[in-house]
Amino acid sequence: MHAKDFTPFYKSKDAVIFYGDCLEILRSLPENSIDMIFADPPYMLSNDGLTCQNGKMVNVNKGKWDKSYGFEHDTIFHNDWISACRCILKPEGTIWISGTYHSIYQCGYLLQKNNFHILNDITWFKPNAPPNLSCRFFTASHETLLWARKDKNAKHTFNYDAMKNGLFPEDTLKKENTQMRSVWSITTSKKDEKKHGKHPTQKPLDLLKRIILASTNENAIVLDPFCGSGTTGVACGHLHRSFVGIETEKHYCDLAKKRLSEL
């Protein structure tokens, strides 16, 4: 995949990572060239709060890239990248967006504003989620995934048989030979997925493999505009898809490069 005016940070036969501003790189890619997009945008949570990590109370701040500058600013940011993603998707292409209640409702509204057609919302249940330390709220144990297609009248890819009859031992809610439902029970990233380092919002490989297997065919081009540690690219490598990643932090580009090179 060629991005005008941008040299790849990493490139192999079936994968490329671009280091730089997400919007600038998205706008440099060819229109109607991508089969599927998985986006895990910033949740805008780095505002000096606290959370639980390995049984300890820690600061939630992840970096400037995750800091909120107010509702209006955050809305403009999400609208800009969603609009740019629409331009590069093929007419029959689809987009997945992951988020918590801090961001997912903005993204859902903006998907519809940009004329996407929402196909499903998936609840990713985390059976090993950390506890709530304040004891004043329900323990957050899920994220929402929105799945939408670019053109309501186009025929999107959905590999129904693979979802119904595939083997998913990682999902305690999936029974053999039953339709895949919209609640997925998948643990957070395993230890071996972090051996080269970790990203604070790293998604488990099992989750990305299911998403890619469900909504693309072999040799499809999958793009991740916030690729972080490169889990989407690793999943593409396992499933024989081509990968395009964009990341704004160099140390996460280095981490993704290590993981992809290992493939």
Secondary structure as UniProt FT lines:
FT   TURN            4..5
FT   STRAND          10..11
FT   STRAND          15..19
FT   HELIX           22..26
FT   TURN            27..28
FT   TURN            31..32
FT   STRAND          34..39
FT   STRAND          50..53
FT   TURN            54..55
FT   STRAND          56..59
FT   HELIX           64..66
FT   HELIX           71..88
FT   STRAND          89..99
FT   TURN            101..103
FT   HELIX           104..113
FT   TURN            114..115
FT   STRAND          117..125
FT   TURN            127..128
FT   STRAND          142..149
FT   TURN            152..153
FT   HELIX           160..165
FT   TURN            169..170
FT   TURN            172..173
FT   TURN            176..177
FT   STRAND          183..185
FT   HELIX           191..194
FT   TURN            195..196
FT   TURN            200..201
FT   HELIX           205..215
FT   TURN            218..219
FT   STRAND          221..224
FT   TURN            225..226
FT   TURN            228..229
FT   HELIX           231..239
FT   STRAND          242..247
FT   HELIX           250..262
//
